[in-house]
Amino acid sequence: MTVTIVLLLALALGLLVAEAHVPSGVLGAIGIAAFVAAGVLYREQGHDLPIAVIVVAALALAAIVWVVARKVLAAYRDEPVRTGYEELAGTIAEVRSPLDPVGQVFAQGTIWRAQMRSGAAAVPVGGRVRIESVDGLTLLVGPDAETEEGAR
């Protein structure tokens, strides 16, 4: 009977850890049920374990599993992680050398090779451009509409 209790506790622990990695609700519920079953079996062996302790521990585990599962699901639902050059599209850069057609811009703390979009108006050194896309290590840029309106 003691082996059964240990196996139920190990099963409960494994299922609760699995629930943290793959939030479904089912694994956590089965894990909590295994935990309660282990407590009931322990009590039936003649140990003085109040039912209230088993219930409170199960509720505490359920609350922890619920919070962790919500956080994991929220992390999955959020916008995908964007790092590096992918996050540059749509941001503003400062022109550091003439873009005729290729020059340099300063964006997010780094000097980048940049190429002006074909047919776009020239932007002087020190002016601002909007990064439209990234092609390898070259940023494709165009004049920033807000900067152009302010110059008029």
Residue frames relative to the residue before (quaternion, step in Angstrom):
aa qw qx qy qz dx dy dz
M 1.0000 0.0000 0.0000 0.0000 0.00 0.00 0.00
T 0.6312 0.5334 -0.3380 0.4503 3.60 1.03 -0.74
V 0.6155 0.5387 -0.3410 0.4635 3.57 1.06 -0.74
T 0.6314 0.5356 -0.3281 0.4548 3.59 1.02 -0.79
I 0.6463 0.5160 -0.3179 0.4637 3.58 0.98 -0.85
V 0.6608 0.4961 -0.3079 0.4717 3.58 0.91 -0.89
L 0.6580 0.5002 -0.3136 0.4674 3.59 0.95 -0.82
L 0.6410 0.5125 -0.3273 0.4683 3.61 1.00 -0.75
L 0.6546 0.4984 -0.3129 0.4745 3.58 1.00 -0.80
A 0.6435 0.5032 -0.3232 0.4777 3.60 1.02 -0.77
L 0.6315 0.5216 -0.3236 0.4737 3.57 1.02 -0.80
A 0.6445 0.5216 -0.3154 0.4616 3.57 0.94 -0.91
L 0.6665 0.4976 -0.3052 0.4637 3.58 0.88 -0.93
G 0.6666 0.5060 -0.3048 0.4547 3.59 0.91 -0.91
L 0.6769 0.4855 -0.2985 0.4659 3.57 0.93 -0.84
L 0.6469 0.5076 -0.3290 0.4643 3.61 1.01 -0.71
V 0.6347 0.4992 -0.3280 0.4903 3.59 1.05 -0.69
A 0.6394 0.5138 -0.3244 0.4712 3.58 0.99 -0.82
E 0.6296 0.5385 -0.3303 0.4523 3.60 1.01 -0.78
A 0.6351 0.5300 -0.3303 0.4546 3.58 1.06 -0.70
H 0.7201 0.4298 -0.2459 0.4860 3.58 1.10 -0.65
V 0.7757 0.1478 -0.0664 0.6100 3.57 1.13 -0.69
P 0.1182 -0.8469 0.5131 0.0742 3.59 0.32 1.19
S 0.1030 0.7925 -0.5918 0.1054 3.54 -0.59 1.19
G 0.4630 -0.6624 0.4532 0.3761 3.56 1.16 -0.59
V 0.6518 0.5307 -0.3146 0.4411 3.57 1.03 -0.81
L 0.6726 0.4947 -0.3063 0.4573 3.59 0.83 -0.94
G 0.6550 0.5114 -0.3102 0.4618 3.58 0.98 -0.81
A 0.6540 0.5113 -0.3132 0.4613 3.59 0.97 -0.84
I 0.6601 0.4844 -0.3097 0.4835 3.60 0.96 -0.83
G 0.6319 0.5371 -0.3278 0.4525 3.59 1.04 -0.76
I 0.6624 0.4847 -0.3005 0.4857 3.56 0.98 -0.84
A 0.6292 0.5234 -0.3331 0.4682 3.60 1.04 -0.75
A 0.6401 0.5073 -0.3241 0.4774 3.61 1.01 -0.75
F 0.6266 0.5310 -0.3281 0.4666 3.58 1.05 -0.75
V 0.6629 0.4890 -0.2995 0.4814 3.60 0.92 -0.91
A 0.6415 0.5200 -0.3288 0.4582 3.61 0.96 -0.82
A 0.6368 0.5121 -0.3306 0.4721 3.60 0.99 -0.75
G 0.6547 0.5104 -0.3132 0.4612 3.59 0.98 -0.78
V 0.6530 0.5015 -0.3119 0.4741 3.56 0.99 -0.83
L 0.6515 0.5025 -0.3194 0.4702 3.61 0.94 -0.82
Y 0.6259 0.5318 -0.3305 0.4650 3.59 1.02 -0.79
R 0.6574 0.5032 -0.2999 0.4740 3.58 0.99 -0.84
E 0.6678 0.5120 -0.3027 0.4475 3.60 0.99 -0.80
Q 0.5934 0.5671 -0.3656 0.4389 3.58 1.20 -0.36
G 0.6355 -0.5510 0.3266 0.4311 3.58 1.25 0.00
H 0.4912 0.6414 -0.4471 0.3840 3.60 1.22 0.11
D 0.4406 -0.7064 0.4982 0.2421 3.52 -1.10 0.74
L 0.2332 0.7550 -0.5673 0.2320 3.55 0.33 1.30
P 0.3490 -0.7635 0.4989 0.2154 3.59 -0.40 1.17
I 0.5681 -0.5953 0.4548 0.3405 3.56 -1.10 0.75
A 0.5994 0.5801 -0.3616 0.4166 3.59 1.04 -0.72
V 0.6313 0.5240 -0.3362 0.4625 3.60 1.02 -0.73
I 0.6453 0.5128 -0.3196 0.4673 3.58 0.94 -0.85
V 0.6790 0.4941 -0.2926 0.4574 3.58 0.88 -0.96
V 0.6685 0.4927 -0.3071 0.4649 3.61 0.88 -0.90
A 0.6509 0.5015 -0.3211 0.4709 3.60 0.95 -0.82
A 0.6510 0.5067 -0.3199 0.4660 3.60 0.97 -0.80
L 0.6564 0.4975 -0.3135 0.4725 3.60 0.97 -0.80
A 0.6343 0.5184 -0.3319 0.4677 3.59 1.02 -0.78
L 0.6515 0.5018 -0.3135 0.4748 3.60 0.96 -0.84
A 0.6390 0.5246 -0.3257 0.4588 3.57 0.99 -0.83
A 0.6495 0.5103 -0.3181 0.4654 3.59 0.98 -0.80
I 0.6553 0.5039 -0.3142 0.4669 3.58 0.94 -0.86
V 0.6544 0.5038 -0.3117 0.4699 3.59 0.93 -0.92
W 0.6442 0.5293 -0.3233 0.4476 3.59 0.95 -0.84
V 0.6686 0.4936 -0.3005 0.4681 3.60 0.91 -0.93
V 0.6718 0.4898 -0.3040 0.4652 3.59 0.86 -0.94
A 0.6600 0.5074 -0.3178 0.4538 3.60 0.90 -0.87
R 0.6387 0.5198 -0.3320 0.4600 3.60 0.98 -0.76
K 0.6578 0.5050 -0.3109 0.4643 3.58 0.97 -0.85
V 0.6535 0.5043 -0.3170 0.4671 3.58 0.95 -0.84
L 0.6633 0.4932 -0.3072 0.4716 3.59 0.92 -0.86
A 0.6324 0.5188 -0.3365 0.4665 3.59 1.01 -0.74
A 0.6394 0.5177 -0.3289 0.4636 3.58 1.01 -0.73
Y 0.6547 0.4973 -0.3159 0.4736 3.60 1.04 -0.72
R 0.6934 0.4902 -0.2799 0.4478 3.60 1.00 -0.79
D 0.5657 0.6170 -0.3924 0.3813 3.60 1.09 -0.58
E 0.6844 -0.4551 0.3702 0.4330 3.49 -1.34 0.26
P 0.5651 -0.6054 0.4212 0.3698 3.60 -0.95 0.74
V 0.5746 -0.5900 0.4381 0.3603 3.51 -1.12 0.68
R 0.0682 -0.7848 0.6158 0.0108 3.54 -0.84 1.01
T 0.0901 0.7875 -0.6020 0.0966 3.51 -0.61 1.11
G 0.7833 0.3483 -0.2419 0.4545 3.50 -1.28 0.32
Y 0.8495 -0.1904 0.1324 0.4740 3.52 -1.17 -0.67
E 0.5664 0.6285 -0.3934 0.3597 3.62 1.11 -0.55
E 0.6934 0.4796 -0.2871 0.4546 3.57 1.03 -0.68
L 0.5173 0.6633 -0.4116 0.3507 3.61 1.23 -0.10
A 0.5795 0.6089 -0.3851 0.3811 3.60 1.04 -0.70
G 0.7960 0.2649 -0.2285 0.4940 3.54 -0.80 1.08
T 0.6218 0.5400 -0.3546 0.4429 3.60 1.20 -0.18
I 0.5142 -0.6402 0.4900 0.2928 3.54 -1.34 0.27
A 0.0839 -0.7746 0.6259 0.0362 3.56 -1.10 0.77
E 0.3734 -0.7062 0.5585 0.2235 3.55 -1.25 0.54
V 0.4344 -0.7004 0.5073 0.2515 3.56 -0.89 1.01
R 0.1592 -0.8078 0.5642 0.0605 3.59 -0.81 1.06
S 0.7701 0.0429 -0.0626 0.6334 3.60 1.18 -0.47
P 0.6705 -0.5388 0.3125 0.4031 3.60 -1.05 0.73
L 0.3032 -0.7430 0.5740 0.1629 3.56 -1.02 0.89
D 0.3243 0.7601 -0.5006 0.2578 3.56 0.25 1.25
P 0.4202 -0.5773 -0.5688 0.4082 1.78 0.74 2.28
V 0.7168 0.3904 -0.2507 0.5206 3.62 1.21 -0.32
G 0.1162 0.7757 -0.6114 0.1044 3.54 -0.98 0.90
Q 0.5371 -0.6071 0.4645 0.3567 3.55 -1.17 -0.61
V 0.0927 -0.7648 0.6354 0.0520 3.53 -1.20 0.71
F 0.3484 -0.7026 0.5815 0.2164 3.52 -1.29 0.45
A 0.1306 0.7893 -0.5846 0.1349 3.58 -0.58 1.18
Q 0.8628 -0.0390 -0.0175 0.5037 3.54 -0.93 1.01
G 0.7653 -0.4274 0.1944 0.4403 3.53 0.79 1.08
T 0.7217 0.3894 -0.2332 0.5227 3.59 1.24 0.15
I 0.4061 -0.6612 0.5708 0.2685 3.53 -1.18 0.64
W 0.0815 -0.8020 0.5917 0.0010 3.55 -0.83 1.07
R 0.4628 -0.5968 0.5664 0.3299 3.55 -1.26 0.48
A 0.0125 -0.8211 0.5693 -0.0377 3.57 -0.80 0.97
Q 0.1584 -0.7586 0.6259 0.0880 3.50 -1.23 0.63
M 0.4189 -0.7065 0.5181 0.2388 3.54 -0.89 1.01
R 0.5482 -0.6012 0.4749 0.3353 3.55 -1.05 0.81
S 0.5201 -0.6463 0.4456 0.3365 3.60 -0.94 0.82
G 0.8003 0.2631 -0.2322 0.4861 3.54 -1.01 0.92
A 0.5408 0.6206 -0.4109 0.3918 3.61 1.22 -0.02
A 0.5634 -0.6001 0.4513 0.3446 3.55 -1.18 0.61
A 0.5622 -0.6057 0.4453 0.3446 3.56 -1.15 0.64
V 0.1881 -0.7499 0.6249 0.1082 3.53 -1.17 0.69
P 0.4075 -0.7345 0.4795 0.2540 3.60 -0.71 1.00
V 0.6394 -0.4835 0.4166 0.4287 3.54 -1.31 0.29
G 0.7432 0.3246 -0.2780 0.5147 3.56 -0.84 0.98
G 0.5772 0.5839 -0.3751 0.4304 3.59 1.26 -0.29
R 0.4475 -0.6838 0.5136 0.2616 3.52 -1.33 0.19
V 0.0904 -0.7662 0.6352 0.0371 3.50 -1.17 0.79
R 0.3702 -0.6957 0.5646 0.2452 3.56 -1.22 0.48
I 0.3832 -0.7125 0.5426 0.2259 3.55 -0.88 0.98
E 0.2290 -0.8069 0.5359 0.0960 3.56 -0.65 1.16
S 0.7806 -0.1569 0.1111 0.5947 3.58 1.02 -0.73
V 0.3613 -0.7000 0.5714 0.2300 3.52 -1.35 0.09
D 0.0629 -0.7770 0.6263 0.0042 3.55 -0.88 1.00
G 0.7930 -0.1129 0.0292 0.5979 3.57 -0.08 1.29
L 0.7526 -0.3002 0.2579 0.5263 3.56 -0.61 -1.18
T 0.5898 0.5473 -0.3708 0.4638 3.59 1.24 0.35
L 0.2999 -0.7374 0.5801 0.1724 3.54 -0.92 0.95
L 0.2428 -0.7323 0.6144 0.1654 3.57 -0.93 0.86
V 0.0341 -0.8407 0.5374 -0.0570 3.56 -0.51 1.23
G 0.1249 -0.7494 0.6427 0.0986 3.49 -1.37 0.31
P 0.6609 -0.4939 0.3561 0.4388 3.60 -1.17 0.32
D 0.4509 -0.6660 0.5206 0.2865 3.57 -1.07 0.73
A 0.4594 -0.7157 0.4568 0.2609 3.58 -0.63 1.15
E 0.6512 0.5165 -0.3290 0.4483 3.62 0.95 -0.76
T 0.6457 0.5078 -0.3188 0.4728 3.58 1.01 -0.80
E 0.6470 0.5178 -0.3241 0.4563 3.60 0.98 -0.81
E 0.6585 0.5006 -0.3206 0.4615 3.62 0.95 -0.81
G 0.6544 0.5138 -0.3189 0.4540 3.60 1.05 -0.74
A 0.6535 0.5201 -0.3160 0.4501 3.60 1.15 -0.58
R 0.6247 0.5687 -0.3387 0.4144 3.60 1.17 -0.45
